[in-house]
Amino acid sequence: MPNTFQENLAENAYFQSLPVFVQETIRQSGISIKNEEELRECAQNLLKRPNQQ
């Protein structure tokens, strides 16, 4: 069954408000995000990680 939320992720206002590096990490991670709550949890975890530059 297709994940409609994930397919339309780029249209989500919260997703659009995230820094580009977080958006790209989520897109490239392959993680399945089913709803905005999961998106917020994932983004918050990424934002808490120390920058590895």
N, CA, C and O atoms as a GROMACS GRO file, in nm:
protein
  212
    1MET      N    1   0.084  -0.119   0.000
    1MET     CA    2   0.000   0.000   0.000
    1MET      C    3   0.089   0.125   0.000
    1MET      O    4   0.178   0.136   0.084
    2PRO      N    5   0.065   0.217  -0.093
    2PRO     CA    6   0.150   0.337  -0.101
    2PRO      C    7   0.134   0.427   0.022
    2PRO      O    8   0.027   0.434   0.083
    3ASN      N    9   0.241   0.494   0.055
    3ASN     CA   10   0.239   0.588   0.168
    3ASN      C   11   0.212   0.728   0.111
    3ASN      O   12   0.305   0.797   0.070
    4THR      N   13   0.087   0.767   0.109
    4THR     CA   14   0.047   0.894   0.049
    4THR      C   15   0.111   1.012   0.121
    4THR      O   16   0.150   1.109   0.056
    5PHE      N   17   0.122   1.007   0.253
    5PHE     CA   18   0.183   1.117   0.327
    5PHE      C   19   0.326   1.139   0.279
    5PHE      O   20   0.366   1.252   0.251
    6GLN      N   21   0.402   1.032   0.270
    6GLN     CA   22   0.542   1.043   0.229
    6GLN      C   23   0.554   1.089   0.084
    6GLN      O   24   0.644   1.166   0.051
    7GLU      N   25   0.464   1.043  -0.002
    7GLU     CA   26   0.467   1.084  -0.142
    7GLU      C   27   0.445   1.235  -0.157
    7GLU      O   28   0.495   1.297  -0.251
    8ASN      N   29   0.370   1.293  -0.064
    8ASN     CA   30   0.338   1.436  -0.069
    8ASN      C   31   0.415   1.517   0.035
    8ASN      O   32   0.375   1.627   0.070
    9LEU      N   33   0.524   1.462   0.082
    9LEU     CA   34   0.604   1.524   0.186
    9LEU      C   35   0.645   1.667   0.152
    9LEU      O   36   0.640   1.756   0.237
   10ALA      N   37   0.686   1.690   0.029
   10ALA     CA   38   0.734   1.822  -0.013
   10ALA      C   39   0.625   1.928  -0.005
   10ALA      O   40   0.656   2.048  -0.001
   11GLU      N   41   0.500   1.888  -0.001
   11GLU     CA   42   0.389   1.983   0.008
   11GLU      C   43   0.350   2.014   0.153
   11GLU      O   44   0.269   2.103   0.177
   12ASN      N   45   0.408   1.942   0.248
   12ASN     CA   46   0.375   1.960   0.388
   12ASN      C   47   0.440   2.087   0.441
   12ASN      O   48   0.560   2.107   0.425
   13ALA      N   49   0.361   2.173   0.504
   13ALA     CA   50   0.410   2.303   0.554
   13ALA      C   51   0.521   2.286   0.657
   13ALA      O   52   0.619   2.361   0.655
   14TYR      N   53   0.507   2.189   0.746
   14TYR     CA   54   0.611   2.168   0.847
   14TYR      C   55   0.742   2.124   0.780
   14TYR      O   56   0.849   2.174   0.813
   15PHE      N   57   0.732   2.030   0.686
   15PHE     CA   58   0.849   1.984   0.612
   15PHE      C   59   0.919   2.100   0.544
   15PHE      O   60   1.041   2.112   0.548
   16GLN      N   61   0.841   2.187   0.480
   16GLN     CA   62   0.896   2.302   0.410
   16GLN      C   63   0.965   2.400   0.505
   16GLN      O   64   1.055   2.474   0.464
   17SER      N   65   0.922   2.402   0.631
   17SER     CA   66   0.981   2.494   0.728
   17SER      C   67   1.114   2.444   0.784
   17SER      O   68   1.186   2.519   0.849
   18LEU      N   69   1.147   2.318   0.759
   18LEU     CA   70   1.271   2.260   0.812
   18LEU      C   71   1.392   2.308   0.733
   18LEU      O   72   1.380   2.341   0.615
   19PRO      N   73   1.507   2.313   0.798
   19PRO     CA   74   1.630   2.346   0.725
   19PRO      C   75   1.652   2.247   0.610
   19PRO      O   76   1.612   2.131   0.619
   20VAL      N   77   1.714   2.293   0.505
   20VAL     CA   78   1.735   2.210   0.386
   20VAL      C   79   1.809   2.082   0.419
   20VAL      O   80   1.776   1.976   0.366
   21PHE      N   81   1.910   2.088   0.507
   21PHE     CA   82   1.985   1.966   0.538
   21PHE      C   83   1.897   1.861   0.605
   21PHE      O   84   1.918   1.742   0.585
   22VAL      N   85   1.798   1.903   0.683
   22VAL     CA   86   1.706   1.809   0.746
   22VAL      C   87   1.612   1.750   0.641
   22VAL      O   88   1.587   1.629   0.641
   23GLN      N   89   1.562   1.833   0.551
   23GLN     CA   90   1.476   1.784   0.443
   23GLN      C   91   1.549   1.679   0.360
   23GLN      O   92   1.494   1.573   0.330
   24GLU      N   93   1.673   1.709   0.323
   24GLU     CA   94   1.750   1.617   0.239
   24GLU      C   95   1.782   1.488   0.313
   24GLU      O   96   1.776   1.379   0.254
   25THR      N   97   1.815   1.498   0.440
   25THR     CA   98   1.845   1.378   0.519
   25THR      C   99   1.723   1.288   0.526
   25THR      O  100   1.735   1.166   0.512
   26ILE      N  101   1.606   1.347   0.549
   26ILE     CA  102   1.483   1.268   0.556
   26ILE      C  103   1.454   1.203   0.421
   26ILE      O  104   1.419   1.085   0.415
   27ARG      N  105   1.468   1.279   0.314
   27ARG     CA  106   1.442   1.224   0.180
   27ARG      C  107   1.535   1.108   0.148
   27ARG      O  108   1.492   1.006   0.094
   28GLN      N  109   1.662   1.123   0.182
   28GLN     CA  110   1.762   1.024   0.145
   28GLN      C  111   1.770   0.905   0.242
   28GLN      O  112   1.830   0.803   0.209
   29SER      N  113   1.710   0.918   0.358
   29SER     CA  114   1.723   0.815   0.461
   29SER      C  115   1.649   0.686   0.426
   29SER      O  116   1.689   0.578   0.470
   30GLY      N  117   1.543   0.697   0.348
   30GLY     CA  118   1.464   0.579   0.317
   30GLY      C  119   1.366   0.541   0.427
   30GLY      O  120   1.294   0.442   0.414
   31ILE      N  121   1.362   0.618   0.535
   31ILE     CA  122   1.270   0.592   0.644
   31ILE      C  123   1.127   0.615   0.596
   31ILE      O  124   1.100   0.707   0.518
   32SER      N  125   1.036   0.532   0.642
   32SER     CA  126   0.895   0.546   0.606
   32SER      C  127   0.827   0.635   0.709
   32SER      O  128   0.821   0.601   0.827
   33ILE      N  129   0.776   0.747   0.663
   33ILE     CA  130   0.708   0.842   0.751
   33ILE      C  131   0.560   0.840   0.713
   33ILE      O  132   0.524   0.873   0.600
   34LYS      N  133   0.476   0.801   0.810
   34LYS     CA  134   0.335   0.778   0.780
   34LYS      C  135   0.246   0.898   0.809
   34LYS      O  136   0.135   0.908   0.756
   35ASN      N  137   0.293   0.990   0.895
   35ASN     CA  138   0.209   1.104   0.931
   35ASN      C  139   0.297   1.218   0.983
   35ASN      O  140   0.418   1.203   0.998
   36GLU      N  141   0.235   1.331   1.009
   36GLU     CA  142   0.312   1.448   1.051
   36GLU      C  143   0.377   1.428   1.188
   36GLU      O  144   0.485   1.483   1.214
   37GLU      N  145   0.315   1.353   1.274
   37GLU     CA  146   0.375   1.327   1.406
   37GLU      C  147   0.509   1.255   1.390
   37GLU      O  148   0.607   1.291   1.455
   38GLU      N  149   0.514   1.154   1.303
   38GLU     CA  150   0.639   1.083   1.279
   38GLU      C  151   0.742   1.175   1.213
   38GLU      O  152   0.861   1.167   1.243
   39LEU      N  153   0.695   1.261   1.123
   39LEU     CA  154   0.784   1.358   1.059
   39LEU      C  155   0.846   1.449   1.164
   39LEU      O  156   0.967   1.473   1.162
   40ARG      N  157   0.766   1.500   1.255
   40ARG     CA  158   0.816   1.590   1.360
   40ARG      C  159   0.917   1.520   1.450
   40ARG      O  160   1.020   1.579   1.486
   41GLU      N  161   0.889   1.395   1.487
   41GLU     CA  162   0.983   1.320   1.571
   41GLU      C  163   1.116   1.301   1.500
   41GLU      O  164   1.223   1.320   1.559
   42CYS      N  165   1.109   1.262   1.375
   42CYS     CA  166   1.231   1.240   1.297
   42CYS      C  167   1.311   1.369   1.284
   42CYS      O  168   1.432   1.370   1.306
   43ALA      N  169   1.243   1.477   1.250
   43ALA     CA  170   1.311   1.607   1.233
   43ALA      C  171   1.374   1.653   1.364
   43ALA      O  172   1.487   1.703   1.365
   44GLN      N  173   1.303   1.638   1.474
   44GLN     CA  174   1.358   1.681   1.603
   44GLN      C  175   1.482   1.600   1.640
   44GLN      O  176   1.578   1.654   1.694
   45ASN      N  177   1.481   1.471   1.610
   45ASN     CA  178   1.599   1.389   1.636
   45ASN      C  179   1.717   1.435   1.552
   45ASN      O  180   1.830   1.440   1.600
   46LEU      N  181   1.692   1.469   1.427
   46LEU     CA  182   1.800   1.517   1.341
   46LEU      C  183   1.853   1.652   1.388
   46LEU      O  184   1.974   1.678   1.381
   47LEU      N  185   1.766   1.737   1.434
   47LEU     CA  186   1.807   1.870   1.479
   47LEU      C  187   1.886   1.865   1.610
   47LEU      O  188   1.964   1.956   1.639
   48LYS      N  189   1.866   1.759   1.689
   48LYS     CA  190   1.939   1.744   1.816
   48LYS      C  191   2.080   1.691   1.795
   48LYS      O  192   2.167   1.710   1.880
   49ARG      N  193   2.104   1.624   1.681
   49ARG     CA  194   2.237   1.565   1.654
   49ARG      C  195   2.340   1.674   1.640
   49ARG      O  196   2.314   1.778   1.578
   50PRO      N  197   2.457   1.654   1.696
   50PRO     CA  198   2.565   1.752   1.677
   50PRO      C  199   2.607   1.755   1.531
   50PRO      O  200   2.608   1.652   1.463
   51ASN      N  201   2.641   1.872   1.485
   51ASN     CA  202   2.689   1.885   1.347
   51ASN      C  203   2.819   1.810   1.331
   51ASN      O  204   2.911   1.824   1.412
   52GLN      N  205   2.826   1.729   1.226
   52GLN     CA  206   2.947   1.652   1.199
   52GLN      C  207   3.012   1.708   1.073
   52GLN      O  208   2.987   1.658   0.963
   53GLN      N  209   3.093   1.810   1.090
   53GLN     CA  210   3.155   1.876   0.974
   53GLN      C  211   3.304   1.854   0.976
   53GLN      O  212   3.375   1.901   0.887
   0.00000   0.00000   0.00000
